[in-house]
Amino acid sequence: DSQPSLIATRLGSIAWGVFAAQSYVREHGALPPFSHHPVIALEAPLNMTPGGRWLAEHARGAREAAVVHDLSSAMALAVAGMGLVTLPAFMASREPTLQLVWPSAIGHQDFFLVAHPDALELPRVRVTVDHLTRCLRAQARVLSEV
């Protein structure tokens, strides 16, 4: 069996940041160095995201408050005040109790729309792909900022 050719279209990039609950920041004050704070670690394959790589480099030696396999759990633990978390900024922005604790994006992750060329010939698929492309490109600036 051979793999079918797929068409991948880059639609933008997603900014990642370091966040903590406002209550955590009030209790613990200034955050750097990050190795002195508990972190919500990301297990494979999330450890290969910009957030996972940043934690490996900047929070080496930090106590792991938890190791999670999904970003929703990571965010919930951070909201509960368990420690620092790395998340896509658009995701963290939906939680008003989280605050950015690193002044800039820690990395960006490109995102793509991938489809099989035969599927793109189907009108219902083409309409869906075109709509998703327009919507995501319209949000590209917001998704790429912290």
C-alpha positions as CSV (number, residue, x, y, z in Angstrom):
1,D,0.0,0.0,0.0
2,S,1.2,3.5,-0.8
3,Q,0.2,6.5,1.1
4,P,-2.1,8.9,-0.8
5,S,-0.8,12.3,-1.5
6,L,-2.3,14.9,0.8
7,I,-2.6,18.6,0.3
8,A,-1.4,20.7,3.3
9,T,-2.1,24.4,3.5
10,R,-0.5,26.4,6.2
11,L,-3.1,28.7,7.8
12,G,-1.1,30.4,10.5
13,S,0.7,29.9,13.7
14,I,-0.4,29.7,17.3
15,A,1.5,31.6,20.1
16,W,2.3,29.8,23.3
17,G,2.8,31.5,26.7
18,V,3.5,30.8,30.3
19,F,0.5,31.3,32.6
20,A,-0.5,31.0,36.3
21,A,-3.6,31.6,38.2
22,Q,-3.9,35.2,39.6
23,S,-4.2,33.7,43.0
24,Y,-1.0,31.8,42.6
25,V,0.8,34.9,41.5
26,R,-0.6,36.9,44.5
27,E,0.6,34.2,46.9
28,H,4.0,33.6,45.4
29,G,5.0,37.1,44.0
30,A,7.6,37.5,41.4
31,L,8.0,34.3,39.4
32,P,11.5,33.9,37.8
33,P,13.4,31.7,38.3
34,F,10.8,29.3,37.1
35,S,12.7,26.3,38.5
36,H,11.5,27.4,42.0
37,H,7.9,26.9,41.1
38,P,5.8,23.8,40.6
39,V,4.9,23.2,36.9
40,I,2.2,21.4,35.2
41,A,4.3,19.2,32.8
42,L,3.2,17.9,29.5
43,E,3.8,14.3,28.6
44,A,4.5,13.0,25.1
45,P,3.6,14.1,22.5
46,L,2.8,17.4,24.1
47,N,6.3,17.7,25.4
48,M,7.4,18.4,21.8
49,T,5.2,21.5,21.5
50,P,6.6,25.0,22.1
51,G,5.3,24.8,25.7
52,G,6.8,21.4,26.4
53,R,10.2,22.4,25.0
54,W,10.2,25.7,26.9
55,L,9.5,23.9,30.2
56,A,12.3,21.5,29.5
57,E,14.7,24.4,29.0
58,H,13.5,27.0,31.5
59,A,12.0,25.0,34.4
60,R,14.7,22.4,34.7
61,G,14.7,21.1,38.2
62,A,11.2,22.4,39.0
63,R,8.8,20.2,40.9
64,E,6.1,18.7,38.7
65,A,2.8,19.4,40.3
66,A,1.2,17.1,37.7
67,V,2.0,15.5,34.3
68,V,-0.9,15.7,31.9
69,H,-1.7,14.3,28.5
70,D,-4.1,17.0,27.4
71,L,-4.1,20.8,27.5
72,S,-7.6,21.1,29.0
73,S,-6.4,19.2,32.1
74,A,-3.3,21.4,32.2
75,M,-5.3,24.5,32.1
76,A,-7.7,23.3,34.8
77,L,-4.9,22.5,37.2
78,A,-3.4,25.9,36.6
79,V,-6.7,27.6,37.3
80,A,-6.8,25.6,40.6
81,G,-3.5,27.2,41.5
82,M,-1.3,24.1,41.2
83,G,1.5,25.9,39.5
84,L,2.8,27.3,36.2
85,V,1.5,26.0,32.8
86,T,2.4,26.5,29.2
87,L,-0.6,26.8,26.9
88,P,-1.6,28.2,23.5
89,A,-2.4,31.8,24.3
90,F,-5.8,31.8,22.6
91,M,-6.8,28.9,24.9
92,A,-5.5,30.6,28.1
93,S,-7.2,33.9,27.1
94,R,-10.6,32.2,27.6
95,E,-9.9,31.7,31.3
96,P,-10.1,35.1,33.1
97,T,-8.3,33.8,36.3
98,L,-5.1,33.0,34.3
99,Q,-2.5,35.6,33.8
100,L,0.6,35.7,31.6
101,V,3.7,35.4,33.6
102,W,6.3,35.6,30.9
103,P,6.3,38.9,28.9
104,S,6.3,37.4,25.4
105,A,5.4,34.3,23.4
106,I,7.6,31.4,24.2
107,G,7.2,29.9,20.8
108,H,4.8,29.5,17.9
109,Q,3.3,26.3,16.4
110,D,2.2,26.3,12.8
111,F,-1.2,24.9,12.0
112,F,-2.3,23.4,8.7
113,L,-5.5,22.2,7.0
114,V,-4.8,18.8,5.4
115,A,-7.0,17.1,2.8
116,H,-6.9,14.4,0.2
117,P,-7.0,15.9,-3.3
118,D,-9.9,13.5,-4.3
119,A,-11.9,14.7,-1.3
120,L,-11.5,18.3,-2.4
121,E,-13.4,17.6,-5.5
122,L,-16.5,16.8,-3.5
123,P,-18.6,20.0,-3.2
124,R,-19.5,19.5,0.4
125,V,-15.8,19.0,1.3
126,R,-14.7,22.0,-0.8
127,V,-17.3,24.3,0.8
128,T,-16.2,23.1,4.3
129,V,-12.5,23.5,3.5
130,D,-13.0,27.0,2.0
131,H,-15.1,28.1,5.0
132,L,-12.5,26.8,7.6
133,T,-9.7,28.4,5.6
134,R,-11.4,31.8,5.6
135,C,-12.3,31.6,9.3
136,L,-8.9,30.6,10.5
137,R,-7.0,33.0,8.3
138,A,-9.3,35.8,9.6
139,Q,-8.2,34.8,13.1
140,A,-4.5,34.4,12.2
141,R,-3.3,37.6,13.9
142,V,-5.2,36.8,17.2
143,L,-3.9,33.2,17.2
144,S,-0.3,34.3,16.8
145,E,-0.2,36.8,19.7
146,V,0.1,36.4,23.5
